[in-house]
């Protein structure tokens, strides 16, 4: 499952947290050690409430990093409430009854009044025959209650404490399958970590919810509605998945963002943020025997709850090629995707090999053919896990046409290279380069506390056992040329394909109604 492409998609590679080491020497040391020797430094611990911790003692420097992965993403959102997983991620930074408030007892009353006011306003707003004066009256009251609640807010107190105590890389992310939280601290602040992280999931306060909802809506406008590729990808993914909730955009649909409530978000949190649905890896200068009592004391406060039921909807087999065309005054863009199994499938290392051979670096087939030799694209690549990886998803390939080149030209060239993988064996050199790069990518990931924490939680959540991270090396070594042709032939079929493209269209001139303006057109 770990190709260089896979490594680059992981958030840790942009957080500047890599430790300095002699890379060639480190590669030989890491790959030489077996799982048994690594396990000596690992202590798994599951609390009575079900929260699993993976502790890795790594005393290279007096720091540690952690990653908490929650088994919920946009795929778990109910219809009509898309974007709630991402919205709660924002709320998790707003504080608790002890953090982020000047007077919680009074704020609690103000928040109750605020939610009552909003629910009344929304009821009037969405009524089939809404009375405009009533809507405006309730909106004005809601705004008044919003101002009343805001007077108690101490902004950014959660993050300010972490920064003041030497913390770095404070961040979070939401995907189709998962929500993640992480940062790093000096090792003498481990109890502070235990308190802060347990507190924000024990007692989250949904302060500034509706203001933050507006922030999320603006984020949607900037990333999706204002960008042609953003609009194309949303249409592409909704076309590719007709049943499975992978068709939900992570950011959410605009009408859902503008309609879900604090009450909805609290219900979502109570259902999905239960200890049995969460795993945390703590890596660095820590001692398990000292850390476990702290985990019991702080995280053990969180009550257990039933683990959410897994998704029941399965995407039916694709029986027809689907095409999405967006005509827009922007640069042309071509994309095609093919349905594939989840990353837990035994063939995932084969997909990683295909991905690497076609698109990894300047010696890859896509680059040499489309960019270097034919010069019909300024870039071309692929991605083997879109939009998520826990459930069957898409392998996608894309190309950005050069000036004056049509999408169909890029399409033909991409498909020619894809069909080569179907019809011809890859070379021994290509297969060996894939294995070498995949191992190097794994080593780079494990070279940082944060990178290792991210991978351990990823594999534990996907496979139920963090040890699968190390067995991957054995699986990629077993990929054969015949495997590649078999998987490619099964996957790269017309009926299994979804196509999306941006066709450049000149902007339409703005027409001025001279009669309405009362004068001549200037």
N, C-alpha and C positions, 0 to 999 in steps of 0.2 A: 504493500500500500504506500510505501514511501518512495516516490520518485523525486527528483529535484524539483519538478513542477509542484508536487504535493507539498514539499517542504516550503517552497516559496509562498504557497497559499496560506500557510499557518501564520497567525498574527505575530508570533515572537520575533520574526526576522526583521521587523521594523522598529523594535523598541530599544535598540541600542544596548542590549544587556549581555552581549557575548563576552565571555572571559578571554583573556589573552593566553594563547598556548601555541606550542610548536605543532602545527597541523599534521605534517606527515608522521611524526612520532606518535601523536595522539591517536591518529587513525589506527596505527598498528596495535596500540595498547587497547583501544576500545574493542576492536574486532577480535583481538586475541582472547579477551576475557569472555568466559561463557556466562550463561544466565545464572548459574549457581554462585559464581564469585560476585556478580553484581547484587544478587539477592541478599548477600551478607550485609549490605548497607541499607537495605529496604525493610521497613516495618509497616505492614498493613495493619490498620486498626479500624474496626467498625463499632460505633457507639450503640448503645441499647436502642436508641431511637432510629437507627438505620443509616446514619451518615457515615460514609466510608472515607477514611484518610489513608494516604500513601505517604509515608515519611521516608525521605532519602537523606541519610547523613553524608554530607559532602563538605568537610571543613577546609575548603581551599581558601576562603576569605571570610571575614566576620559578617556575612550577610546571608539572607535566605530569601527565596521567592516562593510564591504559592500560586496555584491556579484552582479556582472552584468552578466546576462544570455542572450546570443544571440541565437535566434531561428534558428540556423544553425549548421549542423554537416556534417559528411561524407555522410549521406543519401541525402543531397541537392546538392552534387557535380555532375557536368555533366560528362558523359562518356568521358574518356580520360584525365580527370583532377582530378583523385582521390588524396586525400591528401591536397587539396587546403585549406580546412577549418582549418586544423592543421597548414598549412604553414602560413596562416594569423595570427593565434594565436602567432606564433614566431615574425612576423613582428610588432605586436602591442606593442612590447617592444623595438623597434628600435628608437623610438623618433618621433619628429615632426620638422617643420621648425625652431622651437625655441629651441628644445632639441635634443642633440645628434649630433650636427654639429658645426664646427668652422667657416663656411661661407656658409650659405645655398644658396645664390644667385649663387655662383660658383658651389656648389655641385649639384644644380638643373640641370645646363647645363651638368655637368659630368654624372649625372644619365641618362639624355636623350641620350647622346652619347653612354653610356654603353648599354642601351636597344636597340638602333639601331644596335650596333655591334653584340649583341647576336642574335637578330632576323635574321640578315644576316647570321650569323654562323649556326643557326639552320636550316634555309632554305636550305643551302648547305648540311648540315649533313643528313637531312631526304629526300633529293631528290632521286627519284628512281634510277637515274644514276649519283651519286655524283662523282665529281672529287676530288680525295684525296688531290691534291695540293691546290685546292681552299678551301676545308674544313680546312686544316691546316693553310692556310693564314688568313682565317676569324677567326679561333679560336685564333690565336696569337694576332690579333687585339682586339678581345673581352677581352683577358687577360690584354692587355695593358690598355684598357678603365676601366677595373675593378680596376686596381691599381690606375689609375688617380682618380677615385671616392672615393677610400678608404682613401685618404689623408685628407678628410674633416670630417671623422667620429670621434666623441667623444664617445667611447665605454661605454655602460652601464650607461649613464647619467640618464636615466629615473629611473632605479632601485636605483642608488646611491643617488638620491634626496630623495626618499622615505625612504631609510635606514637611511640617515643622519638626517631626521626629526622625527625619532622614529618609523617608520613603520615596521611592521613584517608580516610574512606569505604572502609575495608577490608571487603570482603564478597564473597559469591558467591551463585549461584543455580543450581538445576537445574530444567529443564522437560522436556516430552515429547520435544523435539528436540535440546536443547543444554544444556551446562553452561558457566557463565561465572564468571570471576574478575576482580577489579578493585580498584584503589585509586589514590590520588594521592600524589605526593611533591614536595618542592621540587626544582627542576631540577638542583641540584648533587648530588642523590642518585641520579642515573640509573644509575650503575654498581652501586649497592646494589640497585636494582630488578632489573637484569640478573642479578646473582648470586642473589638470593633466589628469583626466579620460575623461573629455570632449575634451581636446586638442588632445589626442591620437586617438580618434575616429572621430574628426573633420578633422584633418590634418595628417593622418599617412604618414610617409615617408618610402618608401620601400628600404631603404639603406641596403647594404650588402645582397641583396636578393639571389644572386647566391651562395654566401658563405654559407648563412644559409640553402639554399637548399641542399648543400653538407652535412651539419650537420644533416638534416632530413634524408637524404639517409643513413648516418652512423647509425642513430637511428634505421632505418628499419633493417639494417644488424644485429645490436646487438639484437634487440627484436624479430625479426621474422626469418630472414634467418639463424642466428647462433644458434637458439634454436629450438629443435625438437617440443616442445609444441607450439611455435609460428607458425611454419610451418603447424602443424596439425590444429590449430584453423583457420588459413586462408583458408585451404582447406575445413574445416568443414562448415564455414559460407558461402563460395561461393557455396557449394553443397546444403545447407539448403534453400537458397533463390535464386530461378531461375529467378525471375522477379524484386522483390523489391530491391532498392539500398542498403538495409542492407547488400548485398553481397560485398559492397565496404569496404576494410580495412580502418580504420581511418587513419593510417599512409600513405596509398596510395600504389598503385602498383609501382614497381621500375621504369618501363619505363615512367610512368606518372610523377613521381618525377623528373626524369632526363630531362623532356621535357617541363613542364609548365613554363611560363614566368612571368616576372614582370607585363606585360600587362594583362595577364590572371588573376593574383592575384588582380590587381586593379579593374578589371571588376567584379570579385567575391565579393570584398569588397563593391563596389558601389551598387550592387544588394541586398546584404543580411544585411549589416550593416547600416540599416535605423532605425531611432528612433522607429518606430512602431513595429519593430521586436526585440526590446530589453526591458528588465525589470531589474531594480536595486532595491535591498533591502538594506537599511542602518539601522543598529541596534546598539544601544549603548547610550552613553551620548551625545545626540543631542536633539535640540528643533526644532520641525517641523516649527514653525513660523519664526525661524531664518534661517533654512536650505532651505526652499522653495525659497526665493528670490535668494539665491546662485545658486540653480538648474536652475532657470529661466534665470539668467544672463549667466551662463557658458554653460550648456547643451542646453539651448534654442538657442544657436548660430548654432547648427547643423541643416541643412535644412531637412525638411521632405521629404519623398520619398514613393513610393508605396510599400506596404507590399508584399513580394514575394508570388506567388501563391503556394498553398499547393501541395504536391506530388499527382499525379494522379494514379500512378502505385500501384496496390494492388496485394499482393502475392496470387496466386491462391491456393485453398485448396490442401493439400498434398495428393496424391493418391498412393504413393509407398514409401516403406522404402528405404532409401539411406544409403550407407556405404562407409566410407573413411578409407583406411588402409595405414599408413605410416610405411615403414620398415626402421629402423634406428638403429645404434649402441648406443641407449640411453635407459633409463629406460622405461619399458612399461607403458602405460597410457590408460585408457578407459574413453570414454565420450559418452553420448547419450542425444539428445535433442528432445523436442516435441513442435510443433507449438501451440501458445496460443494467446489470444487477447491482445490488448494494455492495459496498466495499468489503463486507464480511464474506462475500462469495469467494470460493477457492480460485476463481479466475482473475481476481483483482490484480495480482502481480503481472499477469499477462497484459491487462489494460495499461498498467504503468509502463510496461516495456514498449507497447505501441505508442503511447504518448511521448515517451522519451525519444524514440527513434525518429518520429515524425517532426518533433518540434523543439527539442532541447538544444539550444545553442546554434552557432553558425555552421556547424557541420550537419545539422538536422536536415531531413529531406525537404520539409516545407521551405525552410530558409534558402537552401541551395537552389531549389527549383523556382520558387515564386519571386524571391527577393533578389538573389544574386544573379542567377542565370537569365531568367526570362524578364526580370525587372518589371513584373506586372503588379507587384504589391510592395508597399513600404513596410509591412509587417505581416506575419502569419503565425498562427500558433494553435494550440489545443488545450483542453482542460478536461480532466477525467472524472470530475465529481461535481456536477452542477444540477440543481441549485444546492443540494445537500448530498450526504453520502450514506446515511443510515438505512434508507429505503432505496429501491430501484430508481435510478436517476438518469442523467444524460452524460455522454461523452460528446464534447463539442469541439468543432474546428472553426477557425475564423481567418479572414484575410481583409486587410485594408488596401483597396486598389490604389495603384499609382495614378498620378494625374492623367486623365483622359482614358483610363482603362475601365471597362464595364465590369459589373459584378459577375456577369456570366462567364467572362474570361477567367476570373479568379476561381469561380465555381468549378469550371472544367479542370483547371490545374490542380486544385485541391483534391478533387475526386480521382484524378489520374494517380496521384500519389497514394491515396487511400486504397485504390484498387490494386496497386502494386503490392501492398501488404497482404491483400487477399489472395493474389495469384502467384506471388513469388516469395521464396524464403528470404528473410532478412539475412545479412551477412554475419559471420562469426564476430567480426570486429564491432558491428553495431550492437550485437547482443552483449558483448563483454563491456563495451563502454556504458551501456545501460546499467549493468550490475555495479560497475565501479562508481558511477555518478550517484546511484541510489545509496550505496554505502556511505559515500562522502556526505551526501545530504543528511543522512541519519546522524553521522558524527557531528556535523555542524549543529544539528538540533540539540544533541545531547551535551554540547559544549557549554551551554548556559544553564543556570538553575531554572530560569523561566521556561526555556525551550524544553527541558526535560519534564518539568511539571506539566506543561501543555500536552506533551505526547503521552505521558502516563495516564492522565485523566481521559484523553481522547480514546486510547485503546481500552481502558477499563470500561468506559461507557459503551463502546461499540461491541466489544467481545466479552465483557464481564470479567476480564482478567488482564491486568497491565502487562503480564509476561508476553502477551502476543506481540508486543513491540519488538521483542528480540527474536522471536521465531520468524519474523518477516525475512530476515537475511537468508534463512534456509529456503523459504518459499521462492524468493526471487532467483536463487541459484538453480532452481529446478525448472524455470521457464525455458521452453524449447522453441525452436523454429516452427515445429508442427503446431504447438500450442497457439502461437501467434496467428498462423494462417487459419486455424480452426475458429478461434474467437473472432477474428476479423471477418471471416466469411459469415458467421452467424449474426454479427452485429451490423455490419455496413451494408444493409439492404434498403432498397427504395421505400418499402412499406414501413420500415422502422425509422424513417428519417423525418426531421422537422427542419425547415429552412426559414431563415429570416434575413432580410436585407433592407438597407436604406438606399433608395433610388433618389439621386439628387434632382431636385426640382427647383427652378428659380423662384425666388420670393414673389408673391403676387403683389402688384402695385396697389397702394391704398387708393380707393376711389373716393372722391370728395363730391358730395351732393351740393352742387352750386346753388340749386334752388333753395335748399334748406339753410345754406350759409348766408344767403341773401347777397351774394356778390360773385365776381368772376374768380375762376380758379387761378391761383398764382403759380 
